[in-house]
């Protein structure tokens, strides 16, 4: 969705009647993955998630954390990686005391959206955990502002 339309879309989803949507209408309740996954999602929850995202993306919003790590995958069909990188850049500019880490798995690794849950098909928990452990075990001064 284009950035300028996101606020209106979020507002509509939070005000219109709630509807349960299939994550994948082709397989419906036979969605592969962990038994605790819901095969559908509520449109109101999506609207609230978008609204929360818009609040976190306010200009000049400084973070109140020492470290922030973001791991993306080029194969993600659910997340706009360019928008995620812009948000990290925005936070980085406003949060001089925060150590940033950002990594994007290349498309050639064929890593899907939900790559951290060990019960997801095609999960890459080991790769993600190794990146996080490497980053988090370095002294903060070595990481300041790096990605």
trRosetta pair geometry for C-beta under 8 A, 3 or more apart (Angstrom, degrees):
i j d omega theta_ij theta_ji phi_ij phi_ji
1 5 5.4 -116 174 82 101 113
1 6 5.7 123 112 -80 123 76
1 9 6.0 -48 -165 -6 157 166
2 5 4.9 77 68 11 87 107
2 6 7.6 -135 96 -31 45 81
3 6 5.8 -39 -155 -2 37 118
3 83 7.0 166 -84 -109 103 117
4 7 8.0 -51 179 21 38 96
5 8 5.7 -66 -163 47 57 108
5 9 5.6 56 144 -26 86 111
6 9 5.6 -59 -141 40 30 112
6 10 6.1 31 162 -20 67 107
6 50 6.2 -154 -176 -172 94 117
6 54 6.6 170 125 -79 115 112
7 10 5.8 -56 -145 37 29 110
7 11 6.3 29 157 -18 64 108
7 54 6.0 100 -92 -121 81 154
8 11 5.7 -54 -146 38 31 112
8 12 6.3 33 154 -21 65 106
9 12 5.8 -54 -148 35 30 111
9 13 6.4 28 155 -18 64 106
9 47 7.8 -148 134 -114 65 81
9 50 6.7 -80 99 160 95 167
10 13 5.9 -56 -148 36 30 109
10 14 6.4 20 158 -13 65 109
10 47 5.1 128 -162 -156 56 69
10 50 3.6 -146 -99 105 110 121
10 51 4.7 153 169 -62 130 71
10 54 6.3 -127 17 -16 168 135
11 14 6.1 -63 -148 40 28 105
11 15 6.2 8 160 -5 65 118
11 47 7.4 169 -37 -161 5 115
11 51 7.7 104 -70 -88 53 106
12 15 6.1 -75 -145 46 27 100
12 16 5.6 21 168 -21 71 115
12 47 7.2 -140 78 -112 50 126
13 16 6.4 -48 -123 34 24 105
13 43 5.1 -134 -153 161 96 89
13 44 6.4 169 153 -105 82 32
13 46 5.6 -87 179 87 153 92
13 47 2.8 -171 100 -73 107 112
13 50 6.9 87 46 31 140 133
14 44 6.0 84 -120 -146 49 72
14 47 3.8 -166 -50 135 72 137
14 48 6.1 107 -98 -62 109 67
14 51 6.3 29 -48 -40 144 138
15 47 7.9 -159 1 -173 56 162
16 19 7.9 -25 120 -9 109 102
16 43 7.0 -39 81 116 109 136
18 42 5.3 -11 -168 -166 113 107
18 43 5.8 176 -148 52 55 88
18 44 4.4 -41 -103 -20 103 115
19 42 7.4 145 73 -151 33 58
19 43 4.7 33 49 -5 80 127
20 40 4.4 47 171 146 99 139
20 41 7.2 161 -152 76 63 22
20 42 5.8 -37 -95 -92 66 62
20 43 7.8 -121 -72 -13 22 80
21 40 5.9 158 76 -160 32 88
21 41 5.8 -26 60 60 87 75
21 42 7.8 139 14 -113 79 14
21 43 6.2 85 -16 -62 114 86
22 25 4.3 122 72 -82 136 61
22 28 5.4 -67 -127 -117 141 57
22 39 6.3 -21 -138 148 77 88
22 40 5.3 -52 -92 -99 42 84
23 31 5.7 51 61 -108 123 148
23 38 8.0 132 -31 100 118 69
23 39 6.2 -122 16 -173 103 47
23 40 6.7 -145 -21 -100 73 29
23 41 6.5 80 -71 -12 82 103
24 27 4.9 19 104 35 117 96
24 28 7.4 -106 90 -42 70 24
24 31 5.8 135 35 -104 111 98
25 28 6.4 25 -153 -73 39 71
27 30 4.5 -107 174 76 93 91
27 31 5.5 129 101 -79 120 52
27 32 7.6 -28 147 -16 164 73
28 31 7.5 -120 103 -39 24 83
28 39 6.3 47 158 163 48 137
29 39 4.5 -145 -116 0 50 174
30 39 7.7 58 15 -118 26 138
31 37 6.4 -106 101 112 125 131
31 39 4.7 169 3 -119 123 86
32 121 5.0 13 131 -18 131 132
33 37 4.7 28 104 -1 124 154
33 114 7.4 29 -125 88 134 150
33 117 7.6 43 -161 101 104 137
33 119 6.5 86 -177 123 61 88
33 120 5.1 -4 -129 -118 96 65
33 121 6.3 -92 -79 -2 65 84
34 37 5.1 117 68 -22 80 96
34 117 6.3 -86 -26 159 131 133
34 119 3.8 78 -82 105 95 134
34 120 6.6 -45 -22 -65 92 61
35 119 7.9 -71 5 164 65 149
38 41 6.7 119 96 -77 120 61
41 45 6.2 -111 178 68 91 124
41 46 6.3 88 133 -51 121 104
42 45 4.4 90 70 3 96 104
42 46 7.1 -161 97 -6 53 83
43 46 5.4 -51 -151 36 40 115
43 47 6.4 44 150 -21 67 102
44 47 5.5 -52 -151 35 35 114
44 48 6.4 33 152 -17 67 104
45 48 5.7 -52 -146 38 34 110
45 49 6.3 37 152 -21 65 104
46 49 5.7 -52 -147 35 32 112
46 50 6.4 32 153 -17 64 105
47 50 5.7 -56 -150 37 31 111
47 51 6.3 33 151 -21 65 106
48 51 5.4 -50 -144 36 34 115
48 52 6.3 37 154 -20 65 102
49 52 5.8 -51 -148 36 31 111
49 53 6.4 35 150 -20 62 106
50 53 5.5 -53 -150 36 33 115
50 54 6.5 36 152 -21 65 102
51 54 5.7 -51 -151 33 32 112
51 55 6.7 34 150 -20 62 103
52 55 5.6 -53 -153 33 35 113
52 56 6.6 29 152 -15 67 104
53 56 5.9 -57 -148 37 33 106
53 57 6.3 23 156 -15 66 114
54 57 5.8 -65 -145 41 31 108
54 58 7.9 64 152 -55 58 73
55 58 6.4 -18 -171 -28 39 107
56 61 6.9 -166 -172 104 43 160
56 87 7.4 41 117 -161 101 128
57 61 7.5 172 176 24 8 138
57 87 5.5 -74 -109 -116 97 106
57 90 7.0 65 -153 77 70 158
58 61 4.6 93 72 -45 88 122
59 90 6.9 -103 -122 -160 54 123
60 94 5.1 151 -152 -110 41 133
61 90 7.6 39 44 137 86 109
61 91 7.1 -38 87 -103 85 75
61 94 6.1 100 69 104 32 161
62 91 7.7 113 -136 -154 32 66
62 94 4.5 -132 -81 143 67 97
62 95 4.7 140 -154 -85 72 74
63 68 6.2 -46 176 -42 170 140
63 91 5.3 42 -31 -167 115 112
63 94 7.6 115 -4 94 69 95
63 95 4.2 10 32 -107 89 151
63 98 4.9 38 73 -66 121 156
65 68 5.7 98 88 -59 132 92
65 95 8.0 7 50 -168 72 143
65 98 5.8 56 79 -120 72 113
66 97 7.3 -64 -117 142 54 90
66 98 6.5 167 -173 -124 16 60
66 99 6.2 8 153 17 67 100
66 140 6.6 -60 168 -120 111 144
67 98 6.8 157 -92 -167 20 74
67 99 4.5 -23 -104 68 77 102
67 100 7.7 172 -155 -77 57 26
67 101 7.2 14 -173 0 99 105
67 135 8.0 146 -173 142 134 107
67 136 7.2 124 132 -110 165 77
67 140 7.0 -123 -68 -118 109 103
67 143 7.4 26 -119 105 109 143
68 88 7.6 -173 114 -131 124 92
68 91 7.0 -40 66 126 164 146
68 98 5.8 15 1 174 107 124
68 99 7.4 163 23 82 61 54
68 100 5.5 -15 67 -111 92 68
68 101 7.3 -173 95 31 48 70
69 100 7.8 149 -88 -165 40 46
69 101 4.2 -12 -112 68 82 110
69 102 7.4 173 -158 -77 50 42
69 132 6.2 116 133 -116 169 86
69 135 6.0 117 -101 105 130 155
69 136 7.7 -61 -41 -60 144 92
70 84 6.4 174 177 166 141 115
70 88 5.6 -111 18 -83 153 134
70 100 7.8 -12 10 -167 100 90
70 101 7.2 171 27 93 58 61
70 102 4.6 -4 65 -112 99 83
70 103 7.6 172 93 28 58 57
71 102 7.6 178 -80 -154 37 47
71 103 5.1 -8 -117 65 77 94
71 104 7.6 165 -165 -86 50 37
71 105 7.5 44 176 -23 92 93
71 128 5.8 136 117 -133 169 97
71 131 6.4 114 -100 93 132 149
71 132 7.7 -73 -39 -61 136 93
72 76 6.5 -86 -170 -4 81 142
72 79 7.0 -134 -134 102 97 135
72 81 4.8 106 -178 -124 147 108
72 84 6.0 152 -84 88 133 150
72 85 7.7 -59 -14 -55 159 88
72 102 7.3 12 1 -173 105 91
72 103 7.3 -176 31 94 68 47
72 104 4.3 -18 74 -110 101 83
72 105 7.1 -149 100 20 51 72
73 76 5.0 121 71 -39 84 94
73 81 8.0 -133 67 -82 32 131
73 104 6.8 161 -94 -164 20 67
73 105 4.3 -11 -115 53 79 111
73 109 7.6 -107 -143 77 104 111
73 111 4.3 -123 -132 93 140 104
73 112 7.0 71 98 106 156 7
73 113 7.0 -149 55 -92 123 31
73 115 6.0 109 -37 -21 145 145
74 81 6.9 -44 -107 -19 48 166
74 104 6.2 80 -50 164 80 108
74 105 6.5 -123 7 92 80 64
74 106 5.7 4 5 -160 136 31
74 107 4.0 -81 99 -59 131 76
75 105 7.6 -41 14 95 95 108
75 107 5.6 123 -60 -129 82 68
75 109 7.9 -125 -11 76 124 73
75 110 6.2 73 -61 -145 160 35
75 111 5.8 158 36 68 124 51
75 112 5.8 -73 111 -98 121 39
75 113 7.6 -117 106 -45 80 57
76 79 4.6 -23 148 46 139 93
76 81 6.3 124 53 -51 124 103
76 112 7.4 104 -94 179 55 42
76 113 4.7 97 -131 -97 80 76
77 113 6.4 -80 38 -52 68 119
78 113 4.6 52 21 -124 118 149
79 83 8.0 -136 172 60 72 105
79 84 6.2 27 163 -42 114 132
79 113 6.7 141 1 -132 100 101
80 83 3.9 47 101 15 115 116
80 84 6.6 163 91 -17 61 83
81 84 5.3 -51 -145 36 38 115
81 85 6.3 38 156 -19 69 101
81 104 6.5 76 -161 -123 137 130
82 85 5.9 -52 -148 36 31 110
82 86 6.5 33 151 -20 63 104
83 86 5.6 -52 -148 35 33 113
83 87 6.5 35 152 -21 64 104
84 87 5.7 -54 -151 34 32 112
84 88 6.5 31 152 -17 65 104
85 88 5.7 -53 -148 36 34 111
85 89 6.4 37 152 -20 66 104
85 102 6.9 108 -115 175 77 156
86 89 5.6 -54 -150 37 33 114
86 90 6.3 36 151 -22 65 105
87 90 5.5 -51 -148 34 33 114
87 91 6.4 30 154 -15 65 104
88 91 5.8 -54 -147 39 32 109
88 92 6.1 37 152 -25 65 107
88 100 6.3 123 -175 -159 105 135
88 102 5.5 70 173 -73 169 141
88 147 7.5 70 149 -72 139 166
89 92 5.5 -52 -145 34 29 115
89 93 6.5 31 156 -21 63 104
90 93 6.0 -55 -153 32 29 110
90 94 6.6 5 157 0 63 112
91 94 6.1 -73 -148 49 31 98
91 95 5.2 -5 167 7 73 127
91 98 7.1 -48 149 74 101 153
91 100 7.5 138 98 -93 107 129
92 95 6.3 -70 -119 52 20 92
92 98 7.4 -123 -113 79 53 109
92 100 5.3 -43 -95 -25 106 158
92 145 6.5 98 -160 -136 111 79
95 98 4.0 2 141 14 120 124
99 140 5.2 -127 -50 -155 151 89
99 143 4.5 60 -168 105 122 109
99 144 5.5 -77 -105 -100 86 43
99 145 7.1 -79 -130 -25 51 37
99 146 7.7 -4 -165 34 83 78
100 143 7.8 -171 55 154 36 98
100 145 6.1 23 33 -134 100 29
100 146 7.0 -174 76 64 73 37
100 147 5.5 -41 119 -56 97 111
101 135 4.6 37 -114 -151 165 147
101 143 6.5 -35 -67 -166 99 126
101 146 7.0 14 -96 93 65 80
101 147 5.7 151 -145 -110 30 79
102 147 4.0 19 35 -158 86 136
103 131 5.7 -109 37 -164 164 146
103 147 7.4 -148 -55 -171 56 86
105 109 4.9 -87 175 58 108 139
105 111 4.5 4 111 36 157 141
105 115 7.5 130 7 -91 154 179
105 124 7.5 88 -92 74 160 165
105 127 7.5 64 -96 132 127 142
106 109 5.6 105 67 -3 72 97
107 110 7.4 41 170 -70 51 47
109 124 7.7 39 151 -95 122 157
110 122 7.4 -92 132 -157 92 129
111 115 4.9 23 178 -103 104 144
111 122 7.2 169 -138 154 45 105
111 124 5.1 -37 -127 -10 115 145
111 127 7.7 -101 -102 71 141 149
112 115 6.0 159 68 -68 60 86
112 120 7.6 -136 77 147 123 126
112 121 7.9 34 26 93 150 78
112 122 5.1 78 6 100 118 132
114 117 5.6 -15 164 22 105 112
114 120 4.7 -157 113 -123 110 164
114 123 7.2 -48 122 -98 76 84
115 120 7.3 -117 -102 82 21 139
115 122 7.3 -60 -111 122 75 82
115 123 5.7 136 -163 -146 43 52
115 124 4.5 -12 -177 33 108 95
115 125 7.5 -174 149 -57 64 48
115 127 7.8 -44 158 65 122 113
115 128 6.2 141 117 -46 102 131
116 120 7.9 58 61 22 39 133
116 123 6.7 -57 79 -155 6 102
116 124 7.6 -36 -77 67 40 65
116 125 5.8 87 -159 -102 44 72
116 128 5.2 -76 -101 74 86 168
117 120 4.3 87 78 -17 102 108
117 123 5.7 -115 79 -108 53 133
117 125 7.4 -99 87 -74 10 110
118 123 5.4 179 -123 108 28 160
118 125 4.7 -14 -82 -33 81 156
119 123 7.2 71 44 -29 21 148
120 123 4.3 114 65 -64 89 102
124 127 4.3 -24 163 35 106 118
124 128 5.9 110 106 -22 85 94
125 128 5.9 -62 -145 41 30 107
125 129 5.9 26 161 -17 68 112
126 129 5.9 -56 -140 39 25 108
126 130 6.3 28 159 -21 62 107
127 130 5.9 -56 -150 33 27 111
127 131 6.7 27 153 -17 62 104
128 131 5.8 -55 -154 34 33 111
128 132 6.4 26 153 -14 67 109
129 132 5.7 -58 -145 41 33 109
129 133 6.0 32 158 -20 69 107
130 133 5.9 -53 -141 37 28 109
130 134 6.3 30 158 -19 63 107
131 134 5.9 -59 -151 36 27 111
131 135 6.3 19 156 -13 64 111
132 135 5.8 -60 -146 41 30 108
132 136 5.8 17 163 -11 69 115
133 136 6.1 -60 -134 45 25 103
133 137 5.9 16 168 -15 64 116
134 137 6.5 -66 -142 38 18 102
134 138 7.1 24 158 -28 57 103
135 138 6.3 -57 -160 19 30 110
135 143 6.6 87 -163 -112 80 144
138 142 4.7 -97 164 71 116 130
138 143 5.5 119 95 -43 124 109
139 142 5.2 95 67 -1 80 102
139 143 7.7 -176 94 0 46 91
140 143 5.9 -74 -154 45 41 103
140 144 6.7 67 153 -62 74 80
141 144 6.0 -14 -149 -24 36 114
142 146 7.8 -35 137 5 59 145
143 146 5.1 -111 -160 38 53 112
